[in-house]
Amino acid sequence: MTNAHSVDSLRELNAKLLAEIIELREENAKIPDLKRKLAEFESEKVELKARFAEALSQAVEESKRCDAENAELKTRIEGLEECKVDSSVENVRRDVEFAELRAEVVKLAEGAQTRDGNEERKQPTQDISPEVIVNVPSTIINQCNKGFKGTRSLFCHLV
């Protein structure tokens, strides 16, 4: 009986071992497929790293380009702000010159009225307006817009 019991127990153990072997063979059959998938993932990982490195490189280049463009624009803005200040100063200077010219024109007009007043005693009275209207050619106006330098005598000559 012990022999029969031992044989039965060995057969039972053998059956369990055979089932385990079959299970391990099935798992081993999956290994090549898993290795292939792992290789694909590794390949994809390398490709993604390369794409990431390229994207990072492009981002760095774009950042440098934007920084250079921003620096150029800041320089242009500073230049424009300086021109604005210079223009404001120039406008004030022109306003002063214009006021001086206007005062001179009024003074000349008053002198002309005084002279005309002396002649009026000899001639019938004529209504003289305190304002003097002068037709100024557009070329002279353009010169004034470019700068008042040298135009003072031109205005005085016209009046």
Contact map, one row per residue, 1 for C-alpha under 8 A:
111110000000000000000000000000000000000000000000000000000000000000000000000000000000000000000000000000000000000000000000000000000000000000000000000000000000000
111111000000000000000000000000000000000000000000000000000000000000000000000000000000000000000000000000000000000000000000000000000000000000000000000000000000000
111111100000000000000000000000000000000000000000000000000000000000000000000000000000000000000000000000000000000000000000000000000000000000000000000000000000000
111111110000000000000000000000000000000000000000000000000000000000000000000000000000000000000000000000000000000000000000000000000000000000000000000000000000000
111111111000000000000000000000000000000000000000000000000000000000000000000000000000000000000000000000000000000000000000000000000000000000000000000000000000000
011111111100000000000000000000000000000000000000000000000000000000000000000000000000000000000000000000000000000000000000000000000000000000000000000000000000000
001111111110000000000000000000000000000000000000000000000000000000000000000000000000000000000000000000000000000000000000000000000000000000000000000000000000000
000111111111000000000000000000000000000000000000000000000000000000000000000000000000000000000000000000000000000000000000000000000000000000000000000000000000000
000011111111100000000000000000000000000000000000000000000000000000000000000000000000000000000000000000000000000000000000000000000000000000000000000000000000000
000001111111110000000000000000000000000000000000000000000000000000000000000000000000000000000000000000000000000000000000000000000000000000000000000000000000000
000000111111111000000000000000000000000000000000000000000000000000000000000000000000000000000000000000000000000000000000000000000000000000000000000000000000000
000000011111111100000000000000000000000000000000000000000000000000000000000000000000000000000000000000000000000000000000000000000000000000000000000000000000000
000000001111111110000000000000000000000000000000000000000000000000000000000000000000000000000000000000000000000000000000000000000000000000000000000000000000000
000000000111111111000000000000000000000000000000000000000000000000000000000000000000000000000000000000000000000000000000000000000000000000000000000000000000000
000000000011111111100000000000000000000000000000000000000000000000000000000000000000000000000000000000000000000000000000000000000000000000000000000000000000000
000000000001111111110000000000000000000000000000000000000000000000000000000000000000000000000000000000000000000000000000000000000000000000000000000000000000000
000000000000111111111000000000000000000000000000000000000000000000000000000000000000000000000000000000000000000000000000000000000000000000000000000000000000000
000000000000011111111100000000000000000000000000000000000000000000000000000000000000000000000000000000000000000000000000000000000000000000000000000000000000000
000000000000001111111110000000000000000000000000000000000000000000000000000000000000000000000000000000000000000000000000000000000000000000000000000000000000000
000000000000000111111111000000000000000000000000000000000000000000000000000000000000000000000000000000000000000000000000000000000000000000000000000000000000000
000000000000000011111111100000000000000000000000000000000000000000000000000000000000000000000000000000000000000000000000000000000000000000000000000000000000000
000000000000000001111111110000000000000000000000000000000000000000000000000000000000000000000000000000000000000000000000000000000000000000000000000000000000000
000000000000000000111111111000000000000000000000000000000000000000000000000000000000000000000000000000000000000000000000000000000000000000000000000000000000000
000000000000000000011111111100000000000000000000000000000000000000000000000000000000000000000000000000000000000000000000000000000000000000000000000000000000000
000000000000000000001111111110000000000000000000000000000000000000000000000000000000000000000000000000000000000000000000000000000000000000000000000000000000000
000000000000000000000111111111000000000000000000000000000000000000000000000000000000000000000000000000000000000000000000000000000000000000000000000000000000000
000000000000000000000011111111100000000000000000000000000000000000000000000000000000000000000000000000000000000000000000000000000000000000000000000000000000000
000000000000000000000001111111110000000000000000000000000000000000000000000000000000000000000000000000000000000000000000000000000000000000000000000000000000000
000000000000000000000000111111111000000000000000000000000000000000000000000000000000000000000000000000000000000000000000000000000000000000000000000000000000000
000000000000000000000000011111111100000000000000000000000000000000000000000000000000000000000000000000000000000000000000000000000000000000000000000000000000000
000000000000000000000000001111111110000000000000000000000000000000000000000000000000000000000000000000000000000000000000000000000000000000000000000000000000000
000000000000000000000000000111111111000000000000000000000000000000000000000000000000000000000000000000000000000000000000000000000000000000000000000000000000000
000000000000000000000000000011111111100000000000000000000000000000000000000000000000000000000000000000000000000000000000000000000000000000000000000000000000000
000000000000000000000000000001111111110000000000000000000000000000000000000000000000000000000000000000000000000000000000000000000000000000000000000000000000000
000000000000000000000000000000111111111000000000000000000000000000000000000000000000000000000000000000000000000000000000000000000000000000000000000000000000000
000000000000000000000000000000011111111100000000000000000000000000000000000000000000000000000000000000000000000000000000000000000000000000000000000000000000000
000000000000000000000000000000001111111110000000000000000000000000000000000000000000000000000000000000000000000000000000000000000000000000000000000000000000000
000000000000000000000000000000000111111111000000000000000000000000000000000000000000000000000000000000000000000000000000000000000000000000000000000000000000000
000000000000000000000000000000000011111111100000000000000000000000000000000000000000000000000000000000000000000000000000000000000000000000000000000000000000000
000000000000000000000000000000000001111111110000000000000000000000000000000000000000000000000000000000000000000000000000000000000000000000000000000000000000000
000000000000000000000000000000000000111111111000000000000000000000000000000000000000000000000000000000000000000000000000000000000000000000000000000000000000000
000000000000000000000000000000000000011111111100000000000000000000000000000000000000000000000000000000000000000000000000000000000000000000000000000000000000000
000000000000000000000000000000000000001111111110000000000000000000000000000000000000000000000000000000000000000000000000000000000000000000000000000000000000000
000000000000000000000000000000000000000111111111000000000000000000000000000000000000000000000000000000000000000000000000000000000000000000000000000000000000000
000000000000000000000000000000000000000011111111100000000000000000000000000000000000000000000000000000000000000000000000000000000000000000000000000000000000000
000000000000000000000000000000000000000001111111110000000000000000000000000000000000000000000000000000000000000000000000000000000000000000000000000000000000000
000000000000000000000000000000000000000000111111111000000000000000000000000000000000000000000000000000000000000000000000000000000000000000000000000000000000000
000000000000000000000000000000000000000000011111111100000000000000000000000000000000000000000000000000000000000000000000000000000000000000000000000000000000000
000000000000000000000000000000000000000000001111111110000000000000000000000000000000000000000000000000000000000000000000000000000000000000000000000000000000000
000000000000000000000000000000000000000000000111111111000000000000000000000000000000000000000000000000000000000000000000000000000000000000000000000000000000000
000000000000000000000000000000000000000000000011111111100000000000000000000000000000000000000000000000000000000000000000000000000000000000000000000000000000000
000000000000000000000000000000000000000000000001111111110000000000000000000000000000000000000000000000000000000000000000000000000000000000000000000000000000000
000000000000000000000000000000000000000000000000111111111000000000000000000000000000000000000000000000000000000000000000000000000000000000000000000000000000000
000000000000000000000000000000000000000000000000011111111100000000000000000000000000000000000000000000000000000000000000000000000000000000000000000000000000000
000000000000000000000000000000000000000000000000001111111110000000000000000000000000000000000000000000000000000000000000000000000000000000000000000000000000000
000000000000000000000000000000000000000000000000000111111111000000000000000000000000000000000000000000000000000000000000000000000000000000000000000000000000000
000000000000000000000000000000000000000000000000000011111111100000000000000000000000000000000000000000000000000000000000000000000000000000000000000000000000000
000000000000000000000000000000000000000000000000000001111111110000000000000000000000000000000000000000000000000000000000000000000000000000000000000000000000000
000000000000000000000000000000000000000000000000000000111111111000000000000000000000000000000000000000000000000000000000000000000000000000000000000000000000000
000000000000000000000000000000000000000000000000000000011111111100000000000000000000000000000000000000000000000000000000000000000000000000000000000000000000000
000000000000000000000000000000000000000000000000000000001111111110000000000000000000000000000000000000000000000000000000000000000000000000000000000000000000000
000000000000000000000000000000000000000000000000000000000111111111000000000000000000000000000000000000000000000000000000000000000000000000000000000000000000000
000000000000000000000000000000000000000000000000000000000011111111100000000000000000000000000000000000000000000000000000000000000000000000000000000000000000000
000000000000000000000000000000000000000000000000000000000001111111110000000000000000000000000000000000000000000000000000000000000000000000000000000000000000000
000000000000000000000000000000000000000000000000000000000000111111111000000000000000000000000000000000000000000000000000000000000000000000000000000000000000000
000000000000000000000000000000000000000000000000000000000000011111111100000000000000000000000000000000000000000000000000000000000000000000000000000000000000000
000000000000000000000000000000000000000000000000000000000000001111111110000000000000000000000000000000000000000000000000000000000000000000000000000000000000000
000000000000000000000000000000000000000000000000000000000000000111111111000000000000000000000000000000000000000000000000000000000000000000000000000000000000000
000000000000000000000000000000000000000000000000000000000000000011111111100000000000000000000000000000000000000000000000000000000000000000000000000000000000000
000000000000000000000000000000000000000000000000000000000000000001111111110000000000000000000000000000000000000000000000000000000000000000000000000000000000000
000000000000000000000000000000000000000000000000000000000000000000111111111000000000000000000000000000000000000000000000000000000000000000000000000000000000000
000000000000000000000000000000000000000000000000000000000000000000011111111100000000000000000000000000000000000000000000000000000000000000000000000000000000000
000000000000000000000000000000000000000000000000000000000000000000001111111110000000000000000000000000000000000000000000000000000000000000000000000000000000000
000000000000000000000000000000000000000000000000000000000000000000000111111111000000000000000000000000000000000000000000000000000000000000000000000000000000000
000000000000000000000000000000000000000000000000000000000000000000000011111111100000000000000000000000000000000000000000000000000000000000000000000000000000000
000000000000000000000000000000000000000000000000000000000000000000000001111111110000000000000000000000000000000000000000000000000000000000000000000000000000000
000000000000000000000000000000000000000000000000000000000000000000000000111111111000000000000000000000000000000000000000000000000000000000000000000000000000000
000000000000000000000000000000000000000000000000000000000000000000000000011111111100000000000000000000000000000000000000000000000000000000000000000000000000000
000000000000000000000000000000000000000000000000000000000000000000000000001111111110000000000000000000000000000000000000000000000000000000000000000000000000000
000000000000000000000000000000000000000000000000000000000000000000000000000111111111000000000000000000000000000000000000000000000000000000000000000000000000000
000000000000000000000000000000000000000000000000000000000000000000000000000011111111100000000000000000000000000000000000000000000000000000000000000000000000000
000000000000000000000000000000000000000000000000000000000000000000000000000001111111110000000000000000000000000000000000000000000000000000000000000000000000000
000000000000000000000000000000000000000000000000000000000000000000000000000000111111111000000000000000000000000000000000000000000000000000000000000000000000000
000000000000000000000000000000000000000000000000000000000000000000000000000000011111111100000000000000000000000000000000000000000000000000000000000000000000000
000000000000000000000000000000000000000000000000000000000000000000000000000000001111111110000000000000000000000000000000000000000000000000000000000000000000000
000000000000000000000000000000000000000000000000000000000000000000000000000000000111111111000000000000000000000000000000000000000000000000000000000000000000000
000000000000000000000000000000000000000000000000000000000000000000000000000000000011111111100000000000000000000000000000000000000000000000000000000000000000000
000000000000000000000000000000000000000000000000000000000000000000000000000000000001111111110000000000000000000000000000000000000000000000000000000000000000000
000000000000000000000000000000000000000000000000000000000000000000000000000000000000111111111000000000000000000000000000000000000000000000000000000000000000000
000000000000000000000000000000000000000000000000000000000000000000000000000000000000011111111100000000000000000000000000000000000000000000000000000000000000000
000000000000000000000000000000000000000000000000000000000000000000000000000000000000001111111110000000000000000000000000000000000000000000000000000000000000000
000000000000000000000000000000000000000000000000000000000000000000000000000000000000000111111111000000000000000000000000000000000000000000000000000000000000000
000000000000000000000000000000000000000000000000000000000000000000000000000000000000000011111111100000000000000000000000000000000000000000000000000000000000000
000000000000000000000000000000000000000000000000000000000000000000000000000000000000000001111111110000000000000000000000000000000000000000000000001100000000000
000000000000000000000000000000000000000000000000000000000000000000000000000000000000000000111111111000000000000000000000000000000000000000000000000000000000000
000000000000000000000000000000000000000000000000000000000000000000000000000000000000000000011111111100000000000000000000000000000000000000000000000000000000000
000000000000000000000000000000000000000000000000000000000000000000000000000000000000000000001111111110000000000000000000000000000000000000000000000100000000000
000000000000000000000000000000000000000000000000000000000000000000000000000000000000000000000111111111000000000000000000000000000000000000000000000000000000000
000000000000000000000000000000000000000000000000000000000000000000000000000000000000000000000011111111100000000000000000000000000000000000000000000000000000000
000000000000000000000000000000000000000000000000000000000000000000000000000000000000000000000001111111110000000000000000000000000000000000000000000000000000000
000000000000000000000000000000000000000000000000000000000000000000000000000000000000000000000000111111111000000000000000000000000000000000000000000000010011000
000000000000000000000000000000000000000000000000000000000000000000000000000000000000000000000000011111111100000000000000000000000000000000000000000000000000000
000000000000000000000000000000000000000000000000000000000000000000000000000000000000000000000000001111111110000000000000000000000000000000000000000000000000000
000000000000000000000000000000000000000000000000000000000000000000000000000000000000000000000000000111111111000000000000000000000000000000000000000000000001000
000000000000000000000000000000000000000000000000000000000000000000000000000000000000000000000000000011111111100000000000000000000001000000000000000000000001001
000000000000000000000000000000000000000000000000000000000000000000000000000000000000000000000000000001111111110000000000000000000111000000000000000000000000000
000000000000000000000000000000000000000000000000000000000000000000000000000000000000000000000000000000111111111000000000000000000000000000000000000000000000000
000000000000000000000000000000000000000000000000000000000000000000000000000000000000000000000000000000011111111100000000000000000000000000000000000000000000001
000000000000000000000000000000000000000000000000000000000000000000000000000000000000000000000000000000001111111110000000000000000111000000000000000000000000000
000000000000000000000000000000000000000000000000000000000000000000000000000000000000000000000000000000000111111111000000000000000100000000000000000000000000000
000000000000000000000000000000000000000000000000000000000000000000000000000000000000000000000000000000000011111111100000000000000000000000000000000000000000000
000000000000000000000000000000000000000000000000000000000000000000000000000000000000000000000000000000000001111111110000000000000000000000000000000000000000000
000000000000000000000000000000000000000000000000000000000000000000000000000000000000000000000000000000000000111111111000000000010000000000000000000000000000000
000000000000000000000000000000000000000000000000000000000000000000000000000000000000000000000000000000000000011111111100000000000000000000000000000000000000000
000000000000000000000000000000000000000000000000000000000000000000000000000000000000000000000000000000000000001111111110000000000000000000000000000000000000000
000000000000000000000000000000000000000000000000000000000000000000000000000000000000000000000000000000000000000111111111000000000000000000000000000000000000000
000000000000000000000000000000000000000000000000000000000000000000000000000000000000000000000000000000000000000011111111100000000000000000000000000000000000000
000000000000000000000000000000000000000000000000000000000000000000000000000000000000000000000000000000000000000001111111110000000000000000000000000000000000000
000000000000000000000000000000000000000000000000000000000000000000000000000000000000000000000000000000000000000000111111111000000000000000000000000000000000000
000000000000000000000000000000000000000000000000000000000000000000000000000000000000000000000000000000000000000000011111111111000000000000000000000000000000000
000000000000000000000000000000000000000000000000000000000000000000000000000000000000000000000000000000000000000000001111111110000000000000000000000000000000000
000000000000000000000000000000000000000000000000000000000000000000000000000000000000000000000000000000000000000000000111111100000000000000000000000000000000000
000000000000000000000000000000000000000000000000000000000000000000000000000000000000000000000000000000000000000000000011111110000000000000000000000000000000000
000000000000000000000000000000000000000000000000000000000000000000000000000000000000000000000000000000000000000000000001111111000000000000000000000000000000000
000000000000000000000000000000000000000000000000000000000000000000000000000000000000000000000000000000000000000000000001101111100000000000000000000000000000000
000000000000000000000000000000000000000000000000000000000000000000000000000000000000000000000000000000000000000000000001000111110000000000000000000000000000000
000000000000000000000000000000000000000000000000000000000000000000000000000000000000000000000000000000000000000000000000000011111000000000000000000000000000000
000000000000000000000000000000000000000000000000000000000000000000000000000000000000000000000000000000000000000010000000000001111100000000000000000000000000000
000000000000000000000000000000000000000000000000000000000000000000000000000000000000000000000000000000000000000000000000000000111111000000000000000000000000000
000000000000000000000000000000000000000000000000000000000000000000000000000000000000000000000000000000000100110000000000000000011111000000000000000000000000000
000000000000000000000000000000000000000000000000000000000000000000000000000000000000000000000000000000000100100000000000000000001111100000000000000000000000000
000000000000000000000000000000000000000000000000000000000000000000000000000000000000000000000000000000001100100000000000000000001111110000000000000000000000000
000000000000000000000000000000000000000000000000000000000000000000000000000000000000000000000000000000000000000000000000000000000011111000000000000000000000000
000000000000000000000000000000000000000000000000000000000000000000000000000000000000000000000000000000000000000000000000000000000001111100000000000000000000011
000000000000000000000000000000000000000000000000000000000000000000000000000000000000000000000000000000000000000000000000000000000000111110000000000000000000000
000000000000000000000000000000000000000000000000000000000000000000000000000000000000000000000000000000000000000000000000000000000000011111011000000000000000010
000000000000000000000000000000000000000000000000000000000000000000000000000000000000000000000000000000000000000000000000000000000000001111111000000000000000000
000000000000000000000000000000000000000000000000000000000000000000000000000000000000000000000000000000000000000000000000000000000000000111111100000000000000000
000000000000000000000000000000000000000000000000000000000000000000000000000000000000000000000000000000000000000000000000000000000000000011111110000000000000000
000000000000000000000000000000000000000000000000000000000000000000000000000000000000000000000000000000000000000000000000000000000000000111111111000000000000000
000000000000000000000000000000000000000000000000000000000000000000000000000000000000000000000000000000000000000000000000000000000000000111111111100000000000000
000000000000000000000000000000000000000000000000000000000000000000000000000000000000000000000000000000000000000000000000000000000000000001111111110000000000000
000000000000000000000000000000000000000000000000000000000000000000000000000000000000000000000000000000000000000000000000000000000000000000111111111100100000000
000000000000000000000000000000000000000000000000000000000000000000000000000000000000000000000000000000000000000000000000000000000000000000011111111100100000000
000000000000000000000000000000000000000000000000000000000000000000000000000000000000000000000000000000000000000000000000000000000000000000001111111100000000000
000000000000000000000000000000000000000000000000000000000000000000000000000000000000000000000000000000000000000000000000000000000000000000000111111100000000000
000000000000000000000000000000000000000000000000000000000000000000000000000000000000000000000100000000000000000000000000000000000000000000000011111110000000000
000000000000000000000000000000000000000000000000000000000000000000000000000000000000000000000100100000000000000000000000000000000000000000000011111111110000000
000000000000000000000000000000000000000000000000000000000000000000000000000000000000000000000000000000000000000000000000000000000000000000000000001111110000000
000000000000000000000000000000000000000000000000000000000000000000000000000000000000000000000000000000000000000000000000000000000000000000000000000111111100000
000000000000000000000000000000000000000000000000000000000000000000000000000000000000000000000000000000000000000000000000000000000000000000000011000111111110000
000000000000000000000000000000000000000000000000000000000000000000000000000000000000000000000000000010000000000000000000000000000000000000000000000111111111000
000000000000000000000000000000000000000000000000000000000000000000000000000000000000000000000000000000000000000000000000000000000000000000000000000001111111100
000000000000000000000000000000000000000000000000000000000000000000000000000000000000000000000000000000000000000000000000000000000000000000000000000001111111110
000000000000000000000000000000000000000000000000000000000000000000000000000000000000000000000000000010000000000000000000000000000000000000000000000000111111111
000000000000000000000000000000000000000000000000000000000000000000000000000000000000000000000000000010011000000000000000000000000000000000000000000000011111111
000000000000000000000000000000000000000000000000000000000000000000000000000000000000000000000000000000000000000000000000000000000000000000000000000000001111111
000000000000000000000000000000000000000000000000000000000000000000000000000000000000000000000000000000000000000000000000000000000000010100000000000000000111111
000000000000000000000000000000000000000000000000000000000000000000000000000000000000000000000000000000001001000000000000000000000000010000000000000000000011111
